[in-house]
Structures are given as C-alpha cells and as structure tokens.
Amino acid sequence: MKSKSDLKQMDLAGPGIGTYEEVKNVLPDKYQTLLNPKETQQAIYAVKNYIEENLNKELNLMMVSVPLIMDKESGMNDYLDRDGSRTPIDFPAGLGLEKRIEAQVVQAATKWKRWALKQYQCEIGEGINTDMRAVRKDYFLDHDHSSYVDQWDWERVITEDQRNLYFLTDIVKKIWKVLKGAEAHVQEMFPKLIDDRYPSLPDELKFLHAEEILDMYPDLPRKQRETQILQDYPAVFIYGIGWTLKDGYPHEMRAADYDDWVTETITKDGQLMHGLNGDILVWNPVTKRRHELTSMGIRVTAETLKKQLEITGQNDFLSMPYHKAVLNDEIPISIGGGIGQSRTYMLLLKKAHLGEVTVSIWPKQLKEICEEKNIYVLE
C-alpha cells in the first residue's frame, strides 16, 4: 500500500493516465459521437476560426509565423517541467556545413513568443497569436495526451504595474468569454451538440489558489484534488502552479524560466500565497474526467527568473541567449499562454478521444480499446 506522500510524488511524474488498463476503464462504453467525421471537420474549423478571430480581438493580438524547429543553443525551447523527464527531439541541420546546426523540434513556443514580441515590434497592450504545432515524444498516449500538439500560443506586452493577480484574472475572464462564444457558435451550427447528457460550459469560472484547494483536500494527490473541486465548480482557474505548497509538493511541476510562480501575491486567512500563473480546468461530461484547456501566466522578471532557477537547480540556463535577454531587460515584460486546440475541439464537440479531432500516432492497444468502445480514431 502506497503512502500519501508516495501517491503525491507519483502524481508529478508526467502527463497521461499511465497504463492502458486504466485507459480502458476510463473511456466510455457504448459511445456514440454526436457528429460524423465530415461534420466534425466542419465544426473544428468553425471553432478554430471563431477562437482565432475573437481571441485576437479581446486581447489585441495579431497572427504571426511561429517556428516548428529552433536552435538548441538559443535556450528558447520549452522543457515543460523541471525534472528533465520531457526532452525535445534533437537533430543536426544544414547539410554541407562544416559544423551542422544543433536543432530541436519545438515542444511549445512559450519562450520564443516573448522574444518575438520585440521582433514583431509590439507595443504595450499589443501582442501576438500563433497557430503552433509541436512534438512531445515523452507523453503517455491516452485519450487526451498526444505526441502531436497544437495550440493557440499567444503573448502580450504589459507594464510592470500590471504584474498582479487582478490583471491576470481579467485576461483569464476574456479568454473564457471567447471559449464560451465558440461553444455557442458551434452549437448554433450543429444543434445536435446540445444534449442534456453533456451540459454546456458554465457562464463563469471559479478562481481558486492551489493552496486553497490543498487545504480543502489535504490528503489527496493533485489530480484527485482537481477532480473533487470540479464536482462543485465545473470550470475553475487555479492560481499559483509551480510553487511548493505546504505539503512539500508543487500543485504541478512547472518550468522555471517562463511563468512567474515565485512572486508573493495575496494573503488569505493568514496564509501567504505565491504565483502569477495558472490553468483553466473544466469537467468533461463525456469522459467524466478533469480536462485542462490552457496554461498561462505573467512571465518572469530578471529577479524572479534567478530565484526560480536557483530553486530548481538550473542556474546553468542563465548563460543561454534567451535567459540573458531576460536578465538584461532586452525583451518586453509580458503575459502569455497556450490554449490546446485539439483539447478545445474535443470538449466543445463532445468527443471521447483526441484522436477523433486530430490525426496523430496511437499505440495498437489504444486503437483496439477505442474500436471496442465505438470510438472512431482518425489515421
């Protein structure tokens, strides 16, 4: 029997359920999709166009080009966490060069976007949005984790005095307005998506700090805490992801060189809380599981970058060009995030599996489970 601390440690080990026996138990039996494959594709692009247009309008963003590969030595690739468990694909590029370029496939454009704000000459209050594609080879492939990742990766220039929870909360509310609008838009196009078994998203998010959720469920690992809170509030934004909580664990591992999770923010009931970042999580009525839509946050300053790299034992990162640019105030102060495209389509189109809305690779045993459950996976 594993101890509570063992369970909490295991919960930080990486994304995905973990075994295909568990996946089989999770996926719904006698599943019937509400949209056929042709309708699904039509609905996907209706949602995509709506979100891009309205996210850009709400946050004052413009669509820009985004890299699929980048120079390893730039330090701009996203390592996703801080335990070294999810590494990018490395490869040499540039046939005929005396020394080939050490290149990497993008895992997310998180750090590149902040640098790109300067490249695209964005002023305060302006920002960029990208149709980002990435590869994450170290994911466990289940119903909502794929090695192929698509996101609306966005970033916006802010001022020093906007580095606070009030501003973060306002931005989150604007994003939620766009997601709700996309849901209404696609349901108007396809009324069959309105189904009493699968309630629509609530009008408002519940905002909670990771410390508050831990206080509510001190004995539960993170995913189980999220599952419990979503029974009372089917859509939540959780502040402060990355800071070590009072039980000795962060709510979830978060990289040290983009989101600011170390800054002291508010005191509730005498408890000081940290972090200018967070995630939107919702209850998925099809899978009957927690469903993450987006991670986002106000980015590190020179001071908080140094603090977070010290905490994570990654001071060697400070020698990389991107990190030097932060230290020398050569790139803008910003806020940004990534909204999962396929995750959003899966939720709004009432699908049981990412493979119904995106073409990727899936293991044979997972495809067999899906066939047994009447889940049509694209190939």
C-alpha positions as CSV (number, residue, x, y, z in Angstrom):
1,M,0.0,0.0,0.0
2,K,1.5,3.3,-1.1
3,S,1.7,6.2,1.4
4,K,0.1,9.5,0.8
5,S,3.5,11.1,0.1
6,D,4.2,8.3,-2.5
7,L,0.9,9.0,-4.2
8,K,1.6,12.7,-4.4
9,Q,5.1,12.1,-5.8
10,M,3.7,9.8,-8.4
11,D,1.2,12.4,-9.4
12,L,4.1,14.7,-10.5
13,A,5.7,12.0,-12.7
14,G,4.2,13.3,-16.0
15,P,1.1,13.7,-18.1
16,G,-1.2,10.9,-19.1
17,I,-3.1,8.2,-17.2
18,G,-0.2,5.7,-17.0
19,T,-1.5,2.3,-18.1
20,Y,-3.8,1.1,-20.9
21,E,-5.8,-0.9,-18.4
22,E,-6.7,2.4,-16.7
23,V,-7.4,4.0,-20.1
24,K,-9.8,1.2,-20.9
25,N,-11.7,1.7,-17.6
26,V,-11.9,5.5,-18.2
27,L,-13.2,5.6,-21.8
28,P,-17.0,5.4,-22.0
29,D,-18.8,2.3,-23.0
30,K,-21.4,2.3,-25.9
31,Y,-20.1,5.6,-27.0
32,Q,-22.0,7.4,-29.8
33,T,-20.5,10.5,-31.4
34,L,-22.9,13.4,-31.9
35,L,-21.1,14.5,-35.2
36,N,-20.0,12.2,-38.0
37,P,-16.4,12.6,-39.4
38,K,-17.4,15.1,-42.1
39,E,-19.4,17.2,-39.6
40,T,-16.6,17.0,-37.1
41,Q,-14.1,18.5,-39.6
42,Q,-16.6,21.3,-40.4
43,A,-17.1,22.0,-36.8
44,I,-13.4,22.0,-36.0
45,Y,-12.7,24.8,-38.5
46,A,-15.7,26.8,-37.4
47,V,-14.4,26.7,-33.8
48,K,-10.8,27.4,-35.0
49,N,-11.8,30.5,-37.0
50,Y,-14.0,31.8,-34.2
51,I,-11.4,31.5,-31.5
52,E,-8.6,33.0,-33.5
53,E,-10.7,36.0,-34.6
54,N,-12.2,36.7,-31.2
55,L,-9.1,35.9,-29.1
56,N,-7.2,38.4,-31.2
57,K,-10.0,41.0,-30.8
58,E,-10.3,40.5,-27.0
59,L,-6.6,40.5,-26.2
60,N,-5.4,42.8,-29.1
61,L,-3.3,40.2,-30.8
62,M,-2.2,39.6,-34.4
63,M,-1.5,36.3,-36.0
64,V,2.2,35.7,-36.7
65,S,4.5,33.0,-38.1
66,V,5.8,30.5,-35.5
67,P,8.8,28.1,-35.6
68,L,8.5,24.3,-35.7
69,I,12.3,23.9,-35.2
70,M,14.8,26.1,-33.3
71,D,18.4,26.4,-32.5
72,K,19.2,24.3,-29.3
73,E,21.7,26.9,-28.2
74,S,19.2,29.7,-28.1
75,G,17.6,28.3,-24.9
76,M,14.1,29.1,-26.3
77,N,12.6,25.6,-26.5
78,D,10.2,24.7,-23.8
79,Y,11.2,21.9,-21.4
80,L,7.6,21.8,-19.9
81,D,8.6,21.0,-16.4
82,R,11.8,21.0,-14.3
83,D,12.7,17.4,-13.7
84,G,14.2,16.6,-17.1
85,S,11.5,14.0,-17.9
86,R,10.3,15.5,-21.1
87,T,13.1,16.4,-23.5
88,P,12.9,17.7,-27.1
89,I,13.9,15.9,-30.3
90,D,17.4,16.9,-31.2
91,F,18.8,16.6,-34.7
92,P,21.7,18.1,-36.8
93,A,20.6,20.5,-39.6
94,G,22.4,22.1,-42.5
95,L,23.9,19.6,-45.0
96,G,27.3,20.8,-46.2
97,L,28.1,22.9,-43.2
98,E,31.5,22.4,-41.5
99,K,29.6,22.3,-38.2
100,R,26.0,21.5,-38.6
101,I,23.4,23.4,-36.5
102,E,22.2,21.7,-33.4
103,A,18.5,21.9,-33.9
104,Q,15.4,20.9,-31.8
105,V,11.8,20.3,-32.6
106,V,9.6,22.7,-30.7
107,Q,7.8,21.4,-27.6
108,A,6.0,24.7,-27.2
109,A,6.7,28.3,-28.3
110,T,6.4,29.7,-24.8
111,K,9.8,31.5,-24.5
112,W,10.1,32.2,-28.2
113,K,6.9,34.3,-28.1
114,R,8.3,36.7,-25.6
115,W,11.4,37.3,-27.7
116,A,9.1,37.6,-30.8
117,L,7.2,40.5,-29.3
118,K,10.3,42.5,-29.9
119,Q,10.9,41.0,-33.3
120,Y,7.3,42.0,-34.4
121,Q,7.6,45.4,-32.7
122,C,4.7,45.1,-30.4
123,E,3.9,48.0,-28.1
124,I,2.4,47.9,-24.6
125,G,-1.1,46.4,-24.8
126,E,-0.3,44.6,-28.1
127,G,0.5,41.0,-28.7
128,I,0.8,38.0,-31.0
129,N,-1.1,34.8,-31.5
130,T,0.2,31.7,-33.2
131,D,-1.1,28.5,-34.8
132,M,1.5,26.5,-33.0
133,R,2.5,22.9,-33.8
134,A,4.9,20.8,-31.6
135,V,6.1,17.3,-30.9
136,R,6.2,15.9,-27.3
137,K,7.7,12.5,-27.6
138,D,7.7,11.7,-23.8
139,Y,3.9,11.8,-23.3
140,F,2.0,8.7,-22.3
141,L,-0.5,8.5,-25.1
142,D,-4.0,8.2,-23.8
143,H,-7.4,9.8,-24.6
144,D,-6.3,13.4,-24.1
145,H,-2.5,13.3,-24.5
146,S,-0.8,13.1,-27.9
147,S,2.7,13.4,-29.1
148,Y,1.4,15.8,-31.7
149,V,0.4,19.1,-30.1
150,D,-1.5,22.0,-31.5
151,Q,-2.0,25.3,-29.5
152,W,-3.0,28.8,-29.8
153,D,0.2,30.1,-28.3
154,W,-0.3,33.8,-27.5
155,E,1.8,36.6,-25.8
156,R,1.1,40.2,-25.0
157,V,3.3,43.1,-23.8
158,I,2.3,44.5,-20.4
159,T,3.6,47.1,-17.9
160,E,5.4,46.5,-14.6
161,D,2.3,47.6,-12.7
162,Q,0.2,45.0,-14.5
163,R,2.1,42.2,-12.9
164,N,-0.6,41.3,-10.4
165,L,-3.5,38.9,-9.9
166,Y,-6.1,41.4,-10.8
167,F,-4.7,41.9,-14.3
168,L,-4.2,38.1,-14.7
169,T,-7.8,37.5,-13.7
170,D,-9.1,40.0,-16.2
171,I,-7.2,38.3,-19.0
172,V,-8.5,34.9,-18.0
173,K,-12.1,36.2,-18.0
174,K,-11.6,37.5,-21.5
175,I,-10.3,34.1,-22.7
176,W,-13.3,32.3,-21.0
177,K,-15.6,34.7,-22.9
178,V,-14.1,33.6,-26.2
179,L,-14.3,29.9,-25.3
180,K,-18.0,30.3,-24.3
181,G,-18.7,32.2,-27.5
182,A,-17.1,29.4,-29.6
183,E,-19.3,26.9,-27.8
184,A,-22.4,28.9,-28.6
185,H,-21.3,29.4,-32.2
186,V,-20.7,25.7,-33.0
187,Q,-23.9,24.7,-31.2
188,E,-25.8,27.1,-33.5
189,M,-24.2,25.5,-36.5
190,F,-24.8,21.9,-35.2
191,P,-27.8,21.9,-32.8
192,K,-27.3,18.2,-32.2
193,L,-24.4,19.2,-29.9
194,I,-27.0,20.5,-27.4
195,D,-27.5,17.3,-25.4
196,D,-28.8,17.0,-21.8
197,R,-26.2,14.3,-21.1
198,Y,-23.4,16.8,-21.8
199,P,-24.1,20.2,-20.1
200,S,-22.6,23.3,-21.7
201,L,-19.8,25.2,-20.0
202,P,-20.8,27.5,-17.1
203,D,-21.0,31.2,-17.7
204,E,-18.3,32.0,-15.2
205,L,-15.1,30.4,-13.9
206,K,-14.4,29.8,-10.2
207,F,-11.0,31.3,-9.2
208,L,-9.1,29.4,-6.6
209,H,-5.4,29.2,-5.4
210,A,-3.6,25.9,-5.4
211,E,-3.1,26.4,-1.6
212,E,-6.8,26.8,-1.1
213,I,-7.5,23.5,-2.9
214,L,-4.8,21.7,-0.9
215,D,-6.5,23.0,2.3
216,M,-9.8,21.5,1.1
217,Y,-8.3,18.1,0.3
218,P,-5.0,17.8,2.1
219,D,-4.7,14.0,1.7
220,L,-5.4,13.8,-2.0
221,P,-2.8,13.9,-4.8
222,R,-3.2,16.8,-7.3
223,K,-5.3,15.2,-10.0
224,Q,-7.7,13.9,-7.4
225,R,-7.9,17.3,-5.8
226,E,-8.8,18.8,-9.2
227,T,-11.4,16.1,-9.8
228,Q,-13.0,16.9,-6.4
229,I,-13.2,20.6,-6.9
230,L,-14.7,20.2,-10.3
231,Q,-17.7,18.4,-8.8
232,D,-18.6,21.7,-7.1
233,Y,-17.3,24.1,-9.7
234,P,-17.3,22.6,-13.3
235,A,-14.9,25.2,-14.5
236,V,-12.0,26.6,-12.4
237,F,-8.9,28.7,-12.8
238,I,-6.2,27.6,-10.4
239,Y,-3.6,30.2,-9.4
240,G,0.0,29.5,-8.3
241,I,1.1,26.4,-10.1
242,G,4.8,25.6,-9.6
243,W,5.4,27.0,-6.1
244,T,6.0,24.3,-3.4
245,L,2.9,24.1,-1.3
246,K,2.7,23.4,2.5
247,D,2.6,19.6,1.9
248,G,6.1,19.9,0.3
249,Y,5.0,19.4,-3.3
250,P,4.0,21.9,-6.1
251,H,0.5,21.6,-7.4
252,E,2.2,20.6,-10.6
253,M,5.7,20.8,-11.9
254,R,6.2,24.0,-14.0
255,A,9.3,25.2,-15.8
256,A,11.3,27.8,-14.0
257,D,12.1,30.2,-16.9
258,Y,8.7,31.5,-18.2
259,D,5.8,31.7,-15.8
260,D,6.3,33.5,-12.6
261,W,5.3,31.2,-9.8
262,V,7.6,32.6,-7.1
263,T,6.2,36.1,-6.6
264,E,4.2,36.7,-3.4
265,T,0.7,37.7,-4.2
266,I,-2.0,37.6,-1.6
267,T,-2.7,36.5,1.9
268,K,-5.8,34.6,2.7
269,D,-6.7,33.5,6.3
270,G,-3.2,34.5,7.3
271,Q,-1.6,32.4,4.6
272,L,0.8,34.0,2.1
273,M,0.3,32.7,-1.4
274,H,2.6,32.8,-4.5
275,G,2.4,32.8,-8.2
276,L,1.2,34.9,-11.1
277,N,0.1,32.0,-13.3
278,G,-2.5,29.3,-13.5
279,D,-4.6,26.8,-15.5
280,I,-8.2,26.6,-16.7
281,L,-9.7,23.2,-15.9
282,V,-13.2,22.0,-16.7
283,W,-15.2,18.9,-16.0
284,N,-15.6,16.8,-19.2
285,P,-19.1,15.2,-19.1
286,V,-18.2,12.8,-21.9
287,T,-15.1,11.3,-20.3
288,K,-16.2,12.2,-16.7
289,R,-12.8,13.4,-16.0
290,R,-10.9,16.7,-15.4
291,H,-10.0,18.4,-18.6
292,E,-7.2,21.0,-19.0
293,L,-7.8,23.7,-21.6
294,T,-5.0,26.2,-21.1
295,S,-1.9,27.1,-19.0
296,M,-0.9,30.7,-18.8
297,G,0.8,33.3,-16.7
298,I,2.6,36.6,-16.2
299,R,6.3,36.0,-17.2
300,V,9.4,36.1,-15.1
301,T,11.5,39.2,-14.5
302,A,15.2,39.1,-14.2
303,E,14.8,38.8,-10.4
304,T,12.2,36.1,-10.4
305,L,14.0,34.2,-13.1
306,K,17.1,34.0,-11.0
307,K,15.0,32.9,-7.9
308,Q,13.2,30.2,-9.8
309,L,16.3,28.8,-11.4
310,E,18.0,28.7,-8.0
311,I,15.1,26.8,-6.6
312,T,15.1,24.2,-9.4
313,G,18.9,23.9,-9.6
314,Q,19.1,25.2,-13.2
315,N,21.4,28.2,-12.8
316,D,23.4,26.9,-15.9
317,F,20.4,28.2,-18.0
318,L,21.5,31.8,-17.2
319,S,24.2,31.5,-19.8
320,M,21.8,30.9,-22.7
321,P,20.8,33.8,-25.0
322,Y,17.1,33.8,-24.1
323,H,17.8,33.9,-20.4
324,K,20.4,36.6,-20.9
325,A,17.8,38.7,-22.7
326,V,15.5,38.4,-19.7
327,L,18.3,39.3,-17.3
328,N,19.3,42.4,-19.3
329,D,15.7,43.6,-19.9
330,E,16.2,43.2,-23.6
331,I,12.7,41.7,-24.2
332,P,9.3,43.0,-23.1
333,I,7.5,42.3,-19.8
334,S,4.7,40.0,-20.9
335,I,1.8,37.7,-20.2
336,G,1.0,34.7,-22.3
337,G,-0.3,31.2,-22.5
338,G,-1.2,28.2,-24.7
339,I,-4.8,27.1,-25.4
340,G,-4.9,23.5,-26.5
341,Q,-6.6,23.4,-29.9
342,S,-7.5,19.7,-30.0
343,R,-8.4,19.7,-26.3
344,T,-10.8,22.5,-27.0
345,Y,-12.3,20.8,-30.1
346,M,-12.7,17.5,-28.1
347,L,-14.6,19.3,-25.3
348,L,-16.8,21.5,-27.4
349,L,-17.7,18.8,-29.9
350,K,-18.4,16.3,-27.1
351,K,-15.8,13.8,-28.1
352,A,-14.3,11.0,-26.0
353,H,-10.8,11.0,-27.5
354,L,-8.3,13.4,-29.0
355,G,-7.9,11.1,-32.0
356,E,-11.5,12.0,-33.1
357,V,-10.4,15.6,-33.8
358,T,-6.7,15.3,-34.7
359,V,-4.5,13.0,-36.8
360,S,-1.7,11.6,-34.8
361,I,0.0,8.3,-33.9
362,W,-1.5,6.0,-31.3
363,P,-0.4,2.6,-30.0
364,K,-2.1,-0.5,-31.3
365,Q,-3.5,-1.4,-27.9
366,L,-5.1,2.1,-27.6
367,K,-6.7,1.8,-31.1
368,E,-8.1,-1.6,-30.2
369,I,-9.6,-0.2,-27.0
370,C,-11.2,2.6,-29.0
371,E,-12.6,0.2,-31.6
372,E,-14.1,-1.9,-28.8
373,K,-15.7,1.3,-27.3
374,N,-17.0,2.5,-30.7
375,I,-14.6,5.5,-30.8
376,Y,-13.5,6.4,-34.3
377,V,-9.8,7.4,-34.3
378,L,-8.5,9.3,-37.3
379,E,-5.5,8.0,-39.1
